[in-house]
Each structure stands twice: as C-alpha cells, then as structure tokens.
Amino acid sequence: MALTETRASKRERWGWYFYDWANSPFYSSVTTVFGALYLSSVAAADAKSNITLNGDRPCTDVAGVENKLQHCDVTVFGLQFPAGSVWGYLLSVATVVQVLVLPIAGAVADRSRHKRRILGGFAFLGATAAALMFFTAGSNWQLGAALFVVGNIGYGGSLVVYYSFLVDIAGPDERDEVSAKGWAFGYLGGGLALALQLGFYLGRDAFGVDQPTAVRVCFLTSGLWWALFTLPTLRALPRTHVPVVPEPGRSVVGAGFAELRRTLVEAKAYPLTLAFLGSYLVFTDGINTVVTVSAQYGKDELKFGDEVLIMTVLVIQFVAYGGGVLHGLVARRLGAKRTILLSLAFWVVVLGGAFFVQPGRPVQFYAVAIGIGLVLGGTNALSRSLFAQMIPAGKDAQYYSLYVVGERGTSWLGPLVFAGVGQATGSFRLAIVALVVFFVLGLVLVWRVPVRRAIVAAGNRPPRVL
C-alpha cells in the first residue's frame, strides 16, 4: 500500500510540474517577446492607413512618418491614444480584468469537487486564445488585443487553481522542494519553446515566410504547446478534492461569491499571512520589473543589438532552471524564509552589477543575466510554497487568487519607478539601481514576519525547517 501511495504521489507531482512547463511559453514568448514586438507594429499599421494626423492629414503624408508612428492615434470605443502605447495599455487592461475575475475563480474552485476540470477549462481557454492570435494580421490589432486579454484570463485563472494543488500533493516538509522543482521545470520548458521559436523566427527566410507570418506562427505554437502539455497534468492530478461544503440551496458559483466576500473579511483574522503576502508583493514587483525592462536597458542604455538581447532572454530562461533546483536544495537545509532572504540579498548584488555593465561588452551583460536566472525562479517558487503553509485549511484556491491578483495588481509600480527615474535623470543606469529599493524593502519585511507563528495561526503544522 505504501509503495502504491508513493508511486501515486510521484505521478501527481510530475503532472503538477508539467503545468509549469505547459504554460510558460505564454509568458516567455507571447507576452515577453513576440506580443510586444508584433501587436504594436500592427496598431502602427492601422494608424498609418486609417488615422489622420493634425486634423486631416493622413500619417502616410507626413514626412518621415515611418519613424514617428507612435504619434499617430488609434481609436477604441471612441478613445484615442498613440499606437506606440497600445502594448502598455493592453497589459494594464489584462491586469484589471484578472483582478476582477480571479478571486471568483478561486472561490468556485474551493467549492467544487472537480478542481482539476476547472484548471483544464482555464488552461484550454488561454491556450485557444493564444493559438487564435495567429489570425491577427494586417492592421487588425483589435483582434489580437481581445485574444490576449482572454489568454490572460485563462493564464491567471489556471495559475490560481494550479497553485492550490500544491497543498494536495505535498506535505509541509515537502512543499518548498516540490514548488522549486515545478518553477524550475517551467523555465526549462519556456526556454526550450522560446529557443525553437526564435530559431524559426531568425531563420524564417529558409522557410519562405515573412516576419509577420513568423511571429503569428510563434503565437500558434505557443497555444498548441500549452494545450498539449496540459494533458499530462490533467491525467495525473487528483481527480477530486474535498470541497468547502456549500450552503443549502446555493449553486457553486453563488456560494463562491459569498465565500469571496467572507474571505476578504476573515483574512483580517490572519494578519501575519497578510503581512507575508504584502512583503511578497513588494519584492515580486521588483522581480517582474527587472525581467520586463532588461531588454530596454540593454537596447537603449547599453546599445546592444537584437542578437545580444535575444541571447540574454535565453540565458535567463535556462539558468533559471538550475537556480530553481538550487533554491529547493538550499531551502531543505536552511528553510524557505532564510533562503528567500539570501535570494533577495543576491538580487541587490545583481542590480549593482547591472549598473556597471559597459556598452559593447555583451559578456558583462550575460553575466548579469546568469545572476538573474540563478535567483529568478527560486525566489518566487519558495514564496509560493511558504505562502501555502499560511493558508487556512480548505481555502487554498481562494487565498491563491488573492496572491495572484495582488501580484498582478501591484505590477505597475516598478515600471513606473523605472520610467520616472529614467525620465528625471536621463539615465537608465540610475533607473535600474532605483529598483534596489523593492528588494531591500522586501527583505526587511520578510525578515520581520514570524512565519512559524503565521503557520500555526492558520491552523497548520509548521515544517521542521523554516
């Protein structure tokens, strides 16, 4: 019996790891690389062909307009804004929609016996939307924008349910290592998918396709990858889980809304859990900002070409695999909290190194990328597992919805600091150093959270090493 249970546990965990592998290309390829590259250019084409500049002059009649398309406006629901701002606003809209949807998804998942089906529903919704972005062509950027928002709903909703399975498949003493392995496996999958896509994109002439078509094929393959590798997850994860008992006469959805309202009120009874969540939101904003602005820093401040920037993205993805595994091993000996503190201190060192990188020295930039990769996955993975210890029993998806929503909802502050300091000082070097404040403040806040007391207060058993 024990052997059977061990095999079942391994199967469930490998199925859980595979979902990190499955969904990673949506972030690494669709969001980080190709979405920003393509949708802004499609919006610019729309602006150039349909929108007038200075009242009645079409953009095509303005001298040098090819270099000034960001000044041509596009229109959505009667609102006008520069074509060059499409991607930034789209990221904001996708974030707001997730903030509205994901808490409900978590509440419903906690109250359903078929949490695995809910995960699959969100995953296939997102994968389908990503694949359908293939049909975003010409000047029809609105289709791509709508599909990207739907893809983010699927991505965020599936993560809420996926994170909550960690409590089902691993005990308190195992969650740090399991979470770290999952995050590492995800970076390996995202890196492999991106490497294959970039190989196709850079060698597109050999396949007889133009640049827009190559990007659209990358959208399609990201969606197919997501859907295909979700299947092992759905086969391996537990078929049912014990749900929160719904109130008589209420549907699962209706009870989910009621549970959400109660959770927001009752969460105040777990101030230490909320304190850790707040600490996480501070430093993860810094992490997300470093990842999203690294290409801009390399291009605008250090004057590197696309080849260096593309190689940097791949270095981060593949090194993050080893970094995630390493964090799990260190946490086994030192505990999750101490490992997170060491990781945040290393982030400060990495940003300090980024400040001293010289233009025309790609090896220095790659060294910074290796440093980012070593701590990127592990910091988030251990935060995910440590937060799992502080969640009251039966409310895993509900609290993870707050976790994911909080992460999305605060992700604007870091880019704002980076852009503001860069504009005020005229230097992205000073802007990148300004991001140190997120890691220093996060380190201090995490250090002050008594995690053992937080775990006990939530009614859970603390792991042996914290």
N, C-alpha and C positions, 0 to 999 in steps of 0.2 A: 504493500500500500504506500509506504513512504517513497519507494522508488518511482511509482506511478505519479505521485504528487510532485516529485522533483522534476520528472520529465514534463509534466503539465506546466509547472512553473517556468521552466526554461522556454517552452514553446510560447507561452503567453508573453514572456519578456521579449523574445526575439520578434514576435508580432508587434509588440509595442515599439521596439526600436525601429522597425521598418516604416512606421508612420512618420518619424522624423526624416528618414531617407526619402519618403514619398513626397512630402510637401515642400521640402527645401528649395527645389527649383522655382517655385512660385516667388519666393523671396529673393533668391540669389540671381535668377535670370529675368523673370518678368518684372519684378519691382526694382531691383538694384541696377541692372544693366540695360536690358532692352526696352523696358517700358519708358524710362526717362528719355532714352535715345530716340525712340520712334514716335510716340504719341505727340510730343512737342513739334516734331517736324511735320506730322500730318496736320496738326492745328495750324501751323505756319502756312502750309499749302492752302488750307481753307481760307485763311486770312488774305493770302496773296491773290486768290482768284475771286473772292466774293465780297470782301470788306473794303470800304473806301477809307482813305486817309485824308485828314484835313477837309472833311466835308464831302467832297465829290470826286476826289482824285483816287483812282484805284492804286493799290500798292505797286502793281506792276509798272506804273508810270512814274514812280518816284526814283530818281537817280540813286543807284547803289542800294536799292531796297533789299536785295538779296542778303545784305549784311545787317538789315535793320528790321527783320520780320517781327521781332519781339514788340515793335511799336505799332503793329497792325492789330486791330482788335478783332476778337471773335465774340459771338453773341450766344448766350444760353439763357432761356427763359426771360428774355428782354434785358439781361445784364451783359454789359460789355467789359472785357478785360483783355490785356495783351496776350497774344498767342504764346509768347515765351513763358507766361505764368501758368499755363494750363496744368503742367505736371504738379507744381506745388499746390495749387488749389485742389487738384484731384486727390492728392494724398490727404489733404485736410478733410475733404468730403468723405472719403473712405473711412477715415478715423472716426468722424462724428457718427456715421451710420453704424459702425461697430459698437460704439459706446451705447447706442440705443438698443441694439439687437442682442448683444452677447449676454447681458445679465439674465434676460429672459431665457436664452438658450441654456444657461447653467441651471436655472430654476427648474426647467422642464426635465433636463437630463437627470437631476437628482430624484425626480418623482416618477421616472419611467423605469420599468423593468428591463427595457431594451435600450440601454445606453449605447451599446455597440451600433445599433441601427441608426441612432442619431448621429454618431460620429461618421458613419458611412454616408448619410444623407448630406451633411455639410461638406464632406470631402468631395463627393461626386458633383455637388453644386459648384464648388470652387474649381475643380478640375475641368468641368464642362465650360465654364465661363472663360477660363484661361485658354482652352483649346479654340473656342469660338473667336477669340481675338485675332485669329488667323484672317478673318474676313474684314478686319479693319484696314481699309486700303484707300488710296486716293486722298480725298480731303474729308472723309467720314470719320473724324476723330471722336464724334459723339458716341458712336457705337462702341469704340474701344474704351471710352471713359465709363460707359454704363456697365460693360462687361467686367472692367477692372474693379468697380465697386462691388459687383456681385461676387467676383472672385475673392475679394477681401472678406465679405460676409462668410463665405464658405471656409476660408482660411482661418479666420478668427474663431468662428463657431466650432470648427473641428478641434482647434487647439484647446479650447475650454474643456471639451469632453475628453480629449486625449490626455491632458494633464491630470484629470481627475482619476484616470485609470491607474495612475502610479500607486495610489493607496490600495487598490485592489490586488496588485500583482507583486508588491514588495512590502516587507515588514519595516519597522522603524530603523533597524540597523542596516538595512539593505538599500534604502531609497537613494542615498547620496550616490552610491556607485551605479545603480541602475539608471538614475537620471543623467549622470555624466556620460555613461555609455550611449544612451539614446541621443543626447545632444551631439556627441562626437560622431556617431553613425550618420546623423543628419547632415553634418558639414561634409562628411565624405561623399554622401550621395549628391548633395548640392554642388560640390566641387567637380565631381565626375560629370554630372549633367552639363554644367556650365562649360567644362573643358571640351566636351563633344560638340556643344552648340557653337562655341567660339571657333573651333576648328572648321566647322561647316561655314560659319559666317565669314571668316577670313579667307577661306578657300572657295567662296561662292562662285567665282568665275569658272572654276573647273567643273561645277555642276550646271553651269549655264543659267544661273539665276541672278537677278539684280539685288541691290542692297535691301530695298523694302520687302521683297519676297523672302529673302533670307531671314530677316527679323520676324516676319509672320510665321515662318516655319519653326522658329525657335519658340514662339508662343504656343503653337500647336503641339510641339514635342514636350513642352513643359506640362501642359494639361494631360497629355497621354501618359507621361511618366508618373504624374501624381495619381491618376486613376489606377494605372496598372499596379503600382507598388502599394496602393491602399488595400488591395485584395488579400495579401498575406496577413495584414493587420486584422482585417475583419474575420478571417478564418481562425486566427489564433487567440484573440482576446476572449475573456469570459463572455458566454452567451447572455447571461442575465446577471443582474446585481440586485441586492435588496434595496428597494427604493424607500424614500421617505413616504410614510403612509398618507395618502391624500385625504382631505376632508370628504365626508359622505356627500354625494350629490354634486361634486365639482369635477370637472374634467381635469386632465393632467395639465393642460395649458392654463386653465383658470387657476388651479391650485399653484401652478408655477409663478404666476403674477403675485398671488398672495404671499407665497414663500419669499419672493424677492423683496417685497415691502418689509416683511418681518426680518429678513436677514440684514437689511440696511439699518434697521432699528436695533436688532440684537447684537450686531457687530460691535456696538459700543461697549458691550459687556466683556469684550476681548481686546482691551486697549493695547496689550503687548503684541498681539497678532497684527493689529492695525499699525503699530509702530514699526514692526519689521517691514510690512508692506510699504509704508511711506519711505523707509530707508531704501528699499529696493527701487522704488520709482525714481528716486534721486539719481542713483548711480547707473541705472539702466538707461536713463535719458542720455547720460554721458556716453555710454557704450554705443547706443544707436546713432548718436550724432557723429562720433568718430568714424563709424563704418560708412555713414552716408556722405560725409564731407571729405573723406580721404582722397577720393578721385579728384574733387575740385581743388583740394590743397596741392595735390601732385601736379595738376594741369596748370592752374593759374599762378601759384606761388613758386613752384619748383620747375615749371616749364617742361615737364616730361610729355612725351608723345603717347598716343593711344596704346602702342605696344607695351610700354612700361606699365601703364595703368591697368591694362588687361592682365598682364602677368602678376601684378600686385594682388588683384582680386583672387586669382587662382592660388597664389601663395597663402593668403589668409584662409581660404576655404580648406585647403588640405592640411595646413599646420594646425588649424582648429580641431581637427580630428584627434591628433596626438595630444593637444592641450586639454581636450575634454577628458580623455582617458587618464591623463596625468592628474588632473584635479580629483578624479574619483579615487585614485590610489592615495593621494595625499590626504584626502578627507577621511579615508579609512583609518589613518594613523592619528591625524590631528583634530578631526572633526570638521563639520561643514562650516561653522562660524569662523574658526581660525583660518581655514583655507580661503574663505571669501575675503577676509581682512588682508591676507597676504596677496591675494589676487588684485585687490583694489590698490594696494601699495605699488604693485608692479605696473598697473595702468598709469600711475603718476610718472614712473620712470620711463615708460614707453612714450608718453606725450612729451616729456622733456627731451627724449631723443629725437622726436619728430621736429622739434624746434630747431635743432642743429643740422638737419639734413641740408646739404648744399645742392643747388641746381646743377644738373648734368652729372650727378653721382647716383645712378639708379641702385647701385649696391647698397648704399646707405638707406634708401627708401625701402628696399626689400628687407633689410634688417629690421626696420620698424614694422613692416608687415608681418614678419615672423613673430615679433613681440606681441602684436595684436592677436595673431592667431593662437598663441600659447594661452592667452587669458580670455579670449572672446567667448568660446563655448562653455568653458568651465565655470566662469563666474555666474552666468545665467543658469546653468544646469544645477549647481548647488543651491542657488536661491530658490529654484523651483522645488527641489526636494526638501529643503529646510522649511519652506512655507507649508508644505504638505503636512508636516508634523504639528503645525499650529492650527489646523482647521478642525472645528468641532465635527464629531462623527456624523456621517450622513449628509453633509453639506459640501462635499468636495467640489463638485462642478460649480455650485453657487459661488463659493469663495474664489475658485479659479477664474470665474467670469469677472469678478472684481479685480483680480490680479491682471488678467489680460486687458480689460478695459482701462484700468489705471495706467498700464504701460502705454497703451495707445493714446490715452487722453493727455498724458504729460509729454509726449514725444515731440512737441513743438518748441519746448523751452530751450533745449540745447541748440538746435539750429538757429533760433532767434539770437542767442548769445553769440554764436559763431559769426553770424551775419552782421550783428550790431557792432561787435568789436572790430571786425574786419572793415566795416564802413567808417567807423570812428577813427581808427588808427591808420587805415590804408595798408594794413599788413595782415595777411592770413597767418603768419607765424605767431603773432600775438593772439590772434583769434583761437588758434589750436591750443595754445598754452592756457587760455582762459577756461577751456573745458576741464582743466585740472580741478576746478572748484567742485564739480559734480562728484568726482571720485574721493576727494578729501572729505567733503561733507558726508557722502555716503559711508565712508569708512568710519567716521566718528559716530554716526547714527547707528550703524550696525553694531559697533563695539559697545554702545550703551544699552542695547536691547538684551535683557536677560532671557535668552532663548529657552533655557530649561524651564523657567517659571512660565513662560508663554505656552510651552507644550503641555505642561501639567494643567494650566488653567483651562486649556481647551479639552481636557479630559483624556489626553493621550499619554502613552508611555514614552518617555524620552529614550533615544538611543544610548548605547553605552558611552560613545564618544561624541561630544559636542564641541 
